[in-house]
Amino acid sequence: MNDSIISNSIAIIGMAGRFPGARNVDQFWSNVVAGVESITSLTNEEMLQSGADPSWLNRPDFVKAAPVIDDFDKFDPKFFKISRREAEIMDPQQRILLELAWETMERAGYAGDPPGLVGVFTGAGGLMSSYLLSPMHFYSRLIGSTGSMHCAGNDKDYLSTRISYKLNLRGPSFTVQSACSTSLVTVHLACQSLLAGECDMALAGGVTVRVPHRIGYIHTGQALLSPDGHCRPFDAGANGTVFGSGAGLVLLKPLAQAIKDGDHVHAVIRGSAVNNDGAAKLSYWATNAEGQAAACADAMAVAEVEPRSIGLVEAHGTATAMGDPVEIFGLNKAFRRGTKDKQFCAIGSVKSNFGHLEAAAGIASLIKAALALEHKKLPPSINYHESNPAINFPESPFFVITECRDWPSNGQPRRAAVNSLGIGGTNAHVILEEKLFSPLPQAGEGPGVRAAELKTISTLHSHALAISAQTPTALNELAGRYVEYFDANPNSNLGDVCFTTNTGRGRFQHRLSAVVRSTNEARKFLDAWRQDKSAPGCVHGIVDVINPPVTFLFPGEGSQYAGMGRGLYESEPVFRENIDRCGTILKSSPLEGEADFQTALFALEYSLACLWKSWGVEPAAVIGHGLGEYAAATVAGVFSLEDALRLVSAREKLINSLLNEGRMAVVLAEPARVAEMLKSYDDIYLAAVNSPRQTVVSGRAEAIESLTDHLTAEGLRCRLLPGKRALYCPLVEPIVERFRCVCEKVTFHKPRIEIISGLSGSQAGAEIATADYWHRHLCKLIRFAECVATLDQSDHRVFVEIGPRPLLLGLGRRSMRQWEGLWLPSLKPGQPDRRTMLSAAARLFVRGINMNWAGADRGFARRRIVLPTYPFQRKKYWIEPMSVIKQELKGEVRVLTIEPARLVDSETIDQCYREIAAALDKCEENHVVLNFSRVGFMSSMALGMLVRVNKRCKEYKVSLKLSGIASEIREVFKITGMDKLFEIHSDAEAAIASLKSGGGMFFRKKKPASYEVS
């Protein structure tokens, strides 16, 4: 495939569907390969429950069969932040397509927050919506209604844009309608939009859900409908189709970019064409072979392929005595423009499996053909025994394939064509080709790309697997799906699995993570966690705050060791780039040798901070201990990297020039107690207060050694620190002025983020951006415990130590009022560097940090692969027949209950009021409860009814109490997050007062504000 073809081709990188007999595309493919017919025979009982007219059931022309989809009436509205009432009103076509859109993005590895512009091109079946217009739910007042929630939830105009809104997709978004060819036309338009640069990816497809659903049809003798509930494309017995329900979507992307991004490519769209028959046919309802032939020929011309290279045609295949011959005639005419060969191309139609899905028919055919190319199989077209006598297959390029067989390549790419026709004459044709390439992405070309010079990582390398869900049940089910995946795919590339999961899924409240070395270990950990949530191997939690503030802790002298950071230097490009940058500035490698350990420690900490930031962990605050404060200040923007290295290098040289023969020691005792002891020593000083019970002293070597001997004899724990220098005390004053001269040559800046001063223990102000601060920093007490205590007064509860070993974590934890929070190391001596980082990253994810997992995998070549998708927690959401009001006497209280209504409009409100008023006329009780539970009357019209009801109650001297109305609004508030801002009036008087004052809702802003909001 040359560059020109690649640049003009479109990749199918994701697909999802719900078809008769198949909950997903994997089951769909299994059914197609096995030749399963998925048209359901219906019982009288289930058809009556669906709303069938009883008089139909005994008619000889009533066919008791339908292609149906399971759980068509179920939905997971909370996943999409949709209220229960809105979900009930919404057309199931919109609900199903919403879920499929998310699933398609997941299967492609781009759900959650996809990069670039994503377009949406979809179409649906029915009139406005067969759901609300069906006999069981017919609502005449909807006709002519525009702009209401009921209209937006059911009209085709809102099909694509609702997906764009709920999934935050910002490319072109509009609904496409061309009857039976609708969904294949959406694919053509999506390809055109991609090639024109209007979007970077595009969802395309369609849906048809027939309501009533599980119900047959009357065969009127017309040739369009099958008299026996079977569909027989191209067969001599073909006498009509069966209309059914289904939905499918594909995610498309320019092929060149898909290769660059390491996407999973199911198949390649080489070209497509759309036209219309015009008036050159018998009637508006008829088809035209000339128009079909032109569309097919145009598609092959765009694709730059010869007819002889096409090995499969997935035909429209209406299974009508006249329609099939016309379609074959048109295809034959197009193919004969390029070849006279006979019977080299298999032909079939998925309608033989489950009938005609109307607006979803084309996408079902496209998915079947794409999977045939991916699996290199020619699937059978069932219900075919002998050819329609009007079709001369032996003299055509085609033969009907009746059994599944391997698809030979014949030395050239396998290609398939998909044909789709629509009533009204819009023809669509798409040319597909198998994916023949498998090059790894090149260095620097995209996320998860390993630099060319890095060595291959062994299979024992660690990976972080991070999954999440909106509920505990969904998380448990999702973990189970991954267990099943690992069982079925034990040899899958674990790096690709983790990369796809971590970068291509949404991030929800309930989170689970594990650091694993093999698929078997991942499976074991997840399975153990499902059985026992406390089982080791996995970390899980519930996120209260997304991206809580993170504090970086930078240790000072004493944390370094030989070989620190070597593993990260080899595996992490960002870390290596910054170490090398420091080396270029210093004119020597900072990690080589131990002579300049201060500059090496600074370079490591600065590079670690840069690495964490590339992984998506941005510090809200930084604290540095001693030398570590230079790295903290650099990260905070106080000075440039160049100036920081100048300061650290000069500092190190000046300290090395000292001849004070000093020592430092750690004493595990309260600072006040240590300070009292030091009154007996002239040459020992407090150097650092690390925690309420750990103090560092500094002074002359002989005095320090004498002190430690004395303290040990007194039973106090203490230890000498390595090195022969006494820092952070007056013994360094000989070099202070010389260091001041260096500091005065540095350009300082105001901190960009919060930095806690090691000299004051509080948030640093303008003083930290002065030479005076940094020259005093050499000889003054380090107040690390006070630094942590300062952050303890705020909401900082996540701490990451940015150093070669965890020295500050325990000290910081002991300086908090309570040992709460998350304290994580970046590196640990003796443990693999990347594994330590990943373990910390996994815990940060569970705590609520939205990690940039693509950044974490930047050093490795990764591919997106097809993985388990989100387990939607579906429940039935369906409008039931209306019973406006029922009465119930409970003691001296009469309860008037408003039952779920189909629509909230003025006529329904008036009907409710009339029934309530009639009940009040006969009421002998002093108290009435008006129960609005499960109604969703949240409009000003409903509140207007309450005003009238309340007035009537006062006339009869009956007290009125509302029940359930506030709960309806609370549900909406909880779903949208408004419950964190507003509280709701629960009594009738407050609601009515709000209405009288001009308010349309009855809620007020939560404290500290006291004003009401309408």
N, C-alpha and C positions, 0 to 999 in steps of 0.2 A: 504494500500500500504506500504510494508515494505521498510527498508532502502536500501536493495540491488536493489529492483525494481526502487526506486526513483533515485538511483545513476546511473542507466543504461538507464533512460528514458529521453526524450527530450520534452521540452514544446514549444508549438506554442504560442508566446507571442504577435505577431503582424501579421496582414495580410491586404493586399490591392489588389484591382483588378479593371480592366476595362474590362467588358464583353459585348457582344451584349445585348442591352437593359438595361444595368446597368453601371452607372458611378462609382460605388463603391461597396464594398462587402455588405453593408446594403441593397442597392437596389437589388443586385444580390440575396440575401437570400429571400427578399420579393417576387421576381419573381419566384424563385424555389418553395417556399411554396405555392404560388398561382397557380402554374402550368402554367406559362406564356411561350408561345413560342416566342422567340425573333429572328426569321429569317425574314428579311425584304423583302417584295415584291418590286421590283424596276421598275421604269418607264423607257421608252425608252429615254426620255430626260436626266435624270440623268445618265444613263449609257453612253450615247454619250458624256456628259460632262466629264465623267471619262475616256474616251478614248476607248470605245468599238468600234469595227469594225461595221459600219452600216450594213454590209451584214449579221451579226449574228442575227440581231433583228427579222427577219422574218423566221428564221430557226425553224422548228418544234421541234428540239432537243435542242434548246437554252432555258435554265432554267433561268427565270428572278427573281432570289432570291439570297440573300447572308446574312450571319450573319455579321453585321457591328458594329463598335463602333463609337460613336459620337465624333466629333472634333478630329479625328485621325490625321488631318493635322495641328493641333494647338499645341502651345508650349509656355512656359515661359522661354526663354533663359537667360534673365537678372538674374533670380533667381539663375541660375547655372553659371553665369559669362561666358556666351557663346555669341559670336557676332551674329548678324543677319545673316551674310553670312554663317557662320559655321552652324547655326541652319537650314538654308535652305538646305544645302548640306547633313545634317545628316539624316540617316535612321530614320523614325518615330518610328521604334521599339526601337532604343536606346533612343529616346526622351521620349517615354511613360514609358519605364522601369526606366529611371532616376527619373521621377516624382513619380512613384509608390514606388521606393526605399525610397525616402524621406517620402512619406505618410505612408509606413509600419513602418518606424522608429518612426514617430510621433504617430501612433496609439498604438505602444508599449510603448511610453514614453521615447524614447532614441534618438531623433533627435538632431542635432546640434553638440554635441561633445560627442559621446557615449564612455563609459569607456571600457577599455580593447581592445582586438583584435576582429574585426568583419570581418568575411569571406563573400565572395560573390560568389555564384554558380548560374549561369543563362544560359539559352539557348534561341535561337531565330529561327524563321522559315525563309523560303525563300532560295534562292541560296546564292549569296554573299549579295545582298539586292534587293528585288523586286522593291524597290523604284527607284534606279538609273538604273536598268536593265529592267524596264517595257517599253512597246512599246512607251509610251508617252515621256519617258525620256531616251531612249536607247542611250548609249554613248560608242561606240566601243573602244575608246582610253582608257577607264578605265580598260579594260581586261588586266591583267598582271601587273597592277599598284600596287605598294607596298610602304607603308611608307608615302603616301601623306595624306593631311587632308581629302580628299574624301574617301580614303581607310579606314582610322581610323574611319571615321564617319559612315561607312556602313558595314564593314566586321564584321563577328561574333566574331572574335578573340578579339575585343576591347569592347565587350558588358559589361562584368563584371568589367574589369579594369577601364573603364570610370566611373562607379558607385563608385568604391573604391576611385578614384582620386577626384571626385567632392564632395563626402561625407566624405572624409578623413578617410576611413576605412582601417585598416592596417593588416587585417587577410589574409589568402589565398584567391586568387581571380582568377578564370579562367572560361572559357566558356565550357559548357557541351553540347554535341549534340548526340542524339540517336533517331532522328526522332520523332515520336509521343509520345514516352515515356520520352522525354527529361526532362521536368520540374519535373516529379516525381523522375527521377534519380538524379536531382540536390538536391532534399530533402534528398535522401539516402546518397549522398556524404557529404552533409552538416552535417548530423547526425554523420557520421563517423569521420569527422574532429573535431566536438565538443567532441565526446567521447574520441578521441585521444589527446585532449588538445591543438590542433593546434590553436583554436580560442575560444573566450568566448561567442560570439553570431555569428549567420550566417544568411544571406539573401539567400533565395533559391526560384527559380521560373523560369518562361519563358514567352515569348511573341511571338505572330505572328500577323503581320499586312500585309494583302494582298494588293498589289498595282498593277494595279488599284483596288480601294477599293469598290466602289458602282457599282459592275458589276456582271453579272451572269456568267454562265458557260455552256459549251456544253456537254450534256449528250450523250456519244458515245455508249451507250448500255452496257458498262462495269458495273459490279456489284458494283463497288466501289462508284459511284456517284448516288445520288438520282435523279430520273427522274422528281420529282414534287416539289423539294425544301423543303421536310420534312424529318426528321430523326426519325426512328421508331425502337429503340433498342428492340430486343427480340421478336418483333411482327411478326405475320405471313406475314404481308405486308412489312416487312423490305426489302428494295431493294437498299440501298445505303445511304451514308452519304452526308452532305453538309459541305464543308470546309469554315471556317470563321476566323475572327480575334478576338483576346483578349489577355489579359495579367494578370498575377497575381504573387504576391510575398508573402512569409511568413518570419517572423523573428523567428529564433529558438534559444533555450538556454537550457543548462542542467537543468533538472527539479529541482534538489536540490537547485541550485543557484537562479532559478526563484522564488521558495518558499521563500528563504532567503531574496530576494530583494523586495518582495511584488509585483511581476509582475502580470498583468492580464493574466491568462492562458486560452486560448480558448479550447485547447485540448492537450492531451499528446500522443506523439509518443512512443509506447512501443517497436517497432522493425520494421526493414525493410530489404529487400533483393533485389538484382539485379542479373540477369544472362542473358545468351543468348542461343537461340535455337541451335546454331551451324548449321550443315548441315543436320540435321535429319528432313527435311521438303521438300515439293514438289518443292519450288523455293525460291529464295531470298525474294520474296515479300510475301510469305505465312507465316502463324503463325503455332505454334506447341503447342499442348495441354500439352505435357510432360514438356516442358520448363516452361510454365505458372504455371503448378501445382507445379513444384519444387520451383519456386520463392515464391509462396504463402505459401507452407509448410515451407520453410526456414524462412520466415518472422514471421510466428507463433511460430517457435521454438526459434528464437531470442527473441521474445516478451514474451515467456514462457506463452502462453495462449492456451486454448483449442478451437477448432473450434466451439464447442457448445456455447461458451461465446460471439460469434460475432453475433450482431443483425442486421448489415447492411453491405452490400458490394456495394461500388460505383464502378461499373464495367467500363471497357474501352468502351464497347457498341458501336461498329462501325456501327451497324444497317445494316449489310450486311448478306445476306442469309447464307453464309458459316462462316463468322467471329464470329457471335454470338454463334452458337452451339459449335464451337471449344473452345471459352472462357469459356462457362458454363461447358463444359466437363472437362476442366483443373481445374476450381475452385471446381467442384464436386469431382474430384479425390483427391485434397488436403484436402478438408473437410472430406471426407470419411475415411481418415486415423485416425480420432479421434472420429467420431460419425456416427451412422446410422439413427439419427433422421431426420425427413422430415419437410420441409417448416417452419423452425423456423427463417430463416434469410431473411430479406427484401433485394431485389436487385434492383438497378436502375442505370441510367446513365444520367449525366447532358447533354450529347449530344442530348438527346431528346428535350431539351430546346433551344439549339442554335447551334447544329451541332458540327463539329470537329474543334477544335482550334489548331490542329497540335502540335507545340512545347509547347503551353500553355494548352493543354488538361489535362495533369496530375495534374497541380496545380489547375485548376478549379475544378477538382474532389476532390482534397484534401481539398480545402476550403469549398466546399459543405459538405463534411463529417464532418469536424471539427465543422462547424456551426450547423449541425444536432445534434452532441453530446452536444454542448454548450446550445442549445435551447431545447434539449430533445424532438426533433420532428423527425419523419420519413417522409421526403419530397417525393412527388410523382414523378414517372417517366412517363412522358406524352407520348401520341401517341401510347399507348399500348392497344390493344383490345383482341387479342387472341394470344396464344403462337406460336412461330415459330415451325412448325411441327417436326423439327429435335431436339427440346429441350423438354425433359420430366421433366417439373418442378415438377409435383406431386410426383415423386420419388426422387427428389433432396432435398438438404437442403434449397432451395431458393424459394421465391415467388416474383413476380414483384409487387411492391407497386404502386398503381395507384391513391391514394388520400392521402393527408397529415393526419397524425394521431399522437397522443401522443406516446412517446416511453417509454414503461414500463421498470423498472429496473430489475425486477425479483430477487431482493435481491443481485445483483452483479453489478459491474461497467458496464455501457453501453460501447460497443466496436464496432468499424467499421473497415472495411478493404477497401483499395483503390487499384485498379488494373489498370495498365497501360502497354500497349504493343506498340512496335515500329517496323516499317518496317525495316527489317534487323535483327529482332529477339531479341532485348534487352527488357527484361521483368522487370518490377519494381512492387513491392508490399509493402504496408505500413500498419501497424496495429496501429490504434488510440484507445485511451481510454478517457472517460470523466474525467474531473477534479473533484475529490471527496473531496479534502482537502480545508479548508479555515482557517488554523491557522494564527494568527497574527505573524509577525516577532518577534523574541525574542530580548531582550535588547542587544544592542551592535552588532547586526548581520548585519546591513546595514544602508543605508541612510534613514532618516525619522523614526528611531526607538526610541520609547519612553522608558526611563528607567523604570524598573519594579516597583519601589517604588513611581512613580508619580501618583497623583490622575487623574481620568478621567476629561478631559476638557469638559466643557459644550458646547452646540451648539451655545451659544452666543459668543464664543471665536472668536477673529478677525483672519482673514487670508488675505494675500496679493495675489492678482491675477495680473499677469504680462504677457502681450501678446505683440507681435511685428510683423512687416511685412516690406517688402522692399519698399512698396509704400503706400501713404495715402489711395488709393482706396482699396488695399488689407487689410489694417488695419481695415478699416470701414466694409468690408465684413467679416473679421474674428470676429470682435465684434458681428456682426449680427448672425454668426453661433453659438456663445456662448449664445446669447439671445435665439435662437431656442433650443439649448441644455437644457438650464435651464427651458424653457417652457415644454419640453418633459420629463425632469428628475428633478422635483422640490424637490425630496427627496434624491438626490444624496449627498454623503458625501463631503461637501465643502472643507474640509481639503485635501481630496484625489484629488479633482478637481484642487485646487491651486497647490498642490505639483506636480501633473503630468504636468500641464501647465508650471509651472515655471522651472522644471528641465528637461522636456522632449521635449522642443521645441527649435528651433533656436533663436538667438538673432539678430534682425535686426535694421535698422536705425530708423524706425518709431515705437515708443513705447507708450504703454498705460498701466496704472496700477491703481489699486484701492484697498483699504483696506476695507473688507466687513465682515459682521457677519452672513450672511445667503445667500442661493442661490437666494432668492427673492430680497435681497438688491443688489446682484451682477447683477442680470438681470435688475433691475431698473436703476442702475448706467450706465451700458453699453448701454441700450436702450436710455437713456436720452443723453448720449454723442454722439450717432449716429445722433440724431436729432439736437443737439446743442453742438458743441465742447467746449463751455465754461460752460456747465452745471456742477454743483458741483458733487463731488463724485469720479471723475476720474482725473488722471494727465496724460497728454500726451506731447510728444515732439519729436524733431528730433535730433538724435545723430550725432554730428560732429566728436567727438573724442571718441574712445572706451577706457574705463578705464582711464579717465582723472585723474591727480594727486589729491589725497585727503589729506587734512590736518586735523589732530586730535587736538582739543583744550581741554586742561585739566584745569578746574577751580580750584581755591584754597579755602582757608578758607571762610566760609560764605555760601557755596552752599549746605551744608549738612542739612539733616532733619531726624527726627525719621521715621523708616520704609523704608528708601530709598533702592530701589533695591529688596525689598521683593518678588515682583511678578516675577522678573527674576530668583531669587534664587529657586523659586518653579517650574518654567517651563523650564529653560534653563540649560541643563547639563554642558555646557562649563563654563557658569558664575558660577554655583554652585561649580564645581570642583576647580576653581581658588580662589573663596572665601574661600573654605575649605582648600585649600593649604596655603593661607595666615594665616588662623586660626591655622593650624598645626605649622607654623613657629613661630607665636606669642604666641602659647599655649593658645589661647582664641579666641572666635568667634569675628571677626572684626565688624560684623553688630549688635552685641548685646550691648545694653546700649549706653550712650552718653559720658562716661568719656574719652574714647580714640577716639574722633571724627576724629583726624588727620589720625591715622592709618586706621580707618574705611573708611574715604574718599579715602585714597590712595588705599586700597584694592578694593573698589567699582570701582574706575576709571581704575585700572589695569585690573580687571576682565571684565569690559565693553569693553576695548580695545581688549582683547582676544576674547570676544564674537563677536565683529564686524569683526575681522580677520577670525574667523571661518565661518562667513557669506560671506566671499569673499571680504571684504573691507580692503585693505592693505593701511596703511598710507604712503604717499611719504614724508611727513614732519610732525613734531609735534611741538606744542607750549604749554608750561605750564605757568600758572599764579600762582606765589607764590608756595604754597605747590604742586600745580598741576604739577610743573616742575619736581618733583621727579617721578611721574608716567610717564610723557613724556620721561624722560631720561631712565627709565626702559624699556619702549617700544622700544626706540631707541638703546638699548643694552649698555648703558653707564655703568650700573652696574646690577648685578643679582637681582632677586626678593628678595633673602635672605638679601643681602646687603642693598637694598632699604628699606626694612622693618626695618632693624637695624637702618638706618639713620632716618627714619620718627619717629620711636618709641623714639629714643634718643632725637630727636628734640622736640617732643611733651613734654616729661618729663622735658627737660630743660626750655622750654617756660613756662610750668606750675609752675616752681620753681621761676620764676621772681616775684619780689614784686614791679614792677614799677607803678602799678595802672594806666596803660595807657588806651587810647581809640583811635579808628580810625573812620574816617568819610569820606563820599563821597561828593565831591563838584562838581556840574555841571557847570564847568567853565574851560577856557583854562589853561593849566599848567603854562604858563608864568604869567598870571594874578594872579593865586593862589600863585605862588612863590613870587610875589611882595608883596602880603598881608602878607605872613609869615615873612617878614623882621621885622614886629612889634612884633613877638612872638619868645621867646628864646627856648621854649620847644616843638615846632611843626615842623614837617618835611614832605617833600613830600615822600610818601611811594610808590605810583604807579601812572603811567600815563596810564589810560585805553583806552582813546580815545582822539581825539582832543578837546573834551569838557567835559571830565570827569576825575577828579583827586581824588586820595585818599591821605588823610593826616593822620599822626600818631604822637602821642605825649602824654604829661601828660594829665590826664583826665580833670583836671580843665581848662587847657588851651584849649583843644579841645572843651569842652562844651562852653566856652566863645567865641571861634571862630565861632562855628555854630550859636550861638545866634546873633552874629554880622552880619554874612553873610545873615541870614534870614531877619534881619532888613533891609539889603541893597537890598533885593529882589532876592538874589541868592538862588537857590534850593540846599539843602544839607541835609544829614541825618547821624545820628550816626550808626555805625555798632555794632552788638551785640558782647559781650565779653569785658573783662577788661584787654586786653593786647595791647600794642603798638608794632607792628612788622615792619620790613623793615626800621628801623631807628636806630640811635645811642643808643636808650634806651635798646636795646638787647645786647649791647657789653659785659655786665658782663658774658654772657654765651657763647660768640663766641669762646673763646679759648678752653673751655671745649668741645664744639662741634667739633672743629678742631681735637681734639684727637680721637674722634669717626671716623671722616672722614678719618684719616690717616690709619685706620685699614681696609678700604674698598679697594677692587680690582676694578680699573677703566679700561674701554675699550673705544676705539675709536667708535664714533656713527656709527651704520650701516645704518641709514637713516638720512636725513636732520633734524636737531633740531635747532630751533631758540632760542638763548639765551635770557632769561628774563633780564639779567644784561646789555647786550650790545644792545639788539634789533636787532642784526644781526645774520647771521648764525654762530653757534658755531663751534669753531675749537678744537684744542688739549686741550685748557684751561678747557673745561667742564669736561674732564676726570682727574681732579686733586682735591685733598682735599682742596686746596686754594679756588677754585671756589665755592665749596659748603659751606664752612664756611663763606665766604663773602656773600653768597646768603641770609643769615639770616638778614642782616642789611642794604642791599643796595636797591636802588630804583628799582621797577619793571617797565620795559619799554614795556608793552604789546602793546600799540599803535604802537610803532616802530617795534615790531615783525611782526605785521600784515602788516605794510607798506613795510617791507622787502619782504614778499611774494607777495605783490601787484606788485612788479617789475617783478615777474615771471608769469608763466601761471597757478598758483594755484587759482582755483575759486570754489572749492568744500570743505566745512568746516563742520565737524561734532564735536559737543561738547560732550566730553566723561566725563560726570558728571551727578549728580543727578537732576540738574535743569539748564535751559538755561540762564546762566548769561553772557557768553562771546560772544554770537551770535550778539546781538545788538551792543556791544562795537566794535567787529571786523568789522562789516558791516560799522560802522561810521568811521573806520580808513582807509577804502579803498578810492581810488580816486573817484571811482564811486560805487554806491551801487549795484554792480553786483555780480554774483556768487550764489551759493546754500549754505544756512546756515541751518543746521539741528540739532535738539536736539536728545539726546539718551533717556532721561527720562524727565518727567514733573510731578511735584507733583499734585495729584488729578486725574491723568489719568492712565489707565492700562499700566503697563510697556511694555508689549509685543506689544500692539497696537501702542505705541509711536515709538518703534523700527521699527515695520513693516511699519509705515507711512513714516519714514525716509528712510527705505530700498526701498520702492516703488518709492520714488522720486530719489534716487540714481540710480535705474535701468533706469528710464526715462532719466536721465542725461548721461547715457552711461556706468555705472558701471555694469559689468557682475557678478551679485550677485551669490554667492554659495547658492542657495535656499535650496539645500539638507541640508547644514549646518544649515540654519535657521529653518529647521524642524527636526533637530536631536532629539529633546525632545519628538517627537510624532510618534506613529505608523502610517505610511502612506502606501497606496497602489497605484500603477499605474492603471489608468482606461482608457477606450477608450473615447477619446474626439474629438471635431472638429479638422479637419486638415487644413493645409494652403490653402488659396484660390489662386491658381496659376492664374496669369493674362495672360491667353493664347491668342495668336493671330495666324493667319495663317502664317506659314512659309513653303513655297513650291516653288520648282523650276518650273518656267513657261517655255513654249516653247521659244526658243531663236530667237530673231530678233537682229542681231548684231549691226546695226547702223541705225539711221534715221537722216535726215537733216532738218534744219529749218532756214529760213532767218529772222533775226530780225534787221531791219534797214540795216546798212552797215556791220553787223556782221553775219557770218554764224556759227550756232551752230550745231556741230556734236555730237549726243548723243549715248553713248554706252549703250545698253539695258542690263538688267540682263542676264548674261550668265550662262550656266549650270556648266561649269567647267573652271577654269583658267589653260590652258595648252598651249603648244607652238602652236598647230594648231589653237586654238581660237585666240591667239594673232596675228598670221600671217594673219588670216582672217580679223581681225579688221584692221590691218595695210593696207592690200590691199584695203579695202573699203575706209579707210581714204585717202589713196594716190590717189585713183580714184576721190574722192571728191575734193581733192586739185588741181588735174589736170584741173578740170572744174571751179575752184574757181576764181571769178572775184573780190572778196572783199579783203580788206587789213587786215582784222582781222578775226581770227577763234577762237571760244571757243570750247574746247574739254571737254564735260560734262561726268564725271565719276560717277555721283550720282547713288547710289544704285547698284554699280557694285562689289566693293570689290577687284579691281585689285591692290593687294598690294605686288605682287611678283617681283623679279628682272626681270623676263621675261616681265612683263607689263612695267616696267621702261625702259627696252631695246627697246620696241616698241616706247616709248616716245622719246628716243634719235633719232630714225630713222625718226619719224614724225617731230621733231624739225629741223633736218637737211633738210628735204624736204621743210619745211616752209621757211627756210632761202634761199633756192634755188629760191623760188617763191617770196621772199621778203614779206612774209605774217607773221604778228605777231601772236604768239600762246599763248593762255591763258588756264590754266587748271581750271576746275570747278568740285568740288565734290570729288576729289581724297583724299584730306586731311581729309575731313569729314568722309570717310570710316575708316581711321586710327584712327581718334579721337574717333569713336565709340568703337573700340577695346580698346583704351587706357583708356577710361572712365570705361568700364566694368571691366578691370583688375586693375584699380587704377594707371596705368602708367602716367595718365594725371597730377598727382601731381609731377612727376619728369621730364617729357619731354614736350617740345613744338614742333610743327610741322611746317615745311616749307609749305607755301601754294602756292608758285609760281612755274612755270614750270622750270625756269632756276635753281633754288635751287635744285629741285628734280633731274634734269638731271646732275647737277654738282656733287651731292652726288653719283649718279650712276657711273659717270666717275672716281670718286676718289676711287671707290671700295666699296662704301656703297650699301647695299641692301635695306635700308629704308631711309627715309628722315625726321629725327627729331633730335633735339638737347636738351641737358640737360638744365633745367631751371636755371636761375640765383640763387645763385651767381656764379656758375661755368659757364665758357664761351666756353668750348670746345664742339665739336660736337661728337655725338655718332652714329655709323652706325649699 
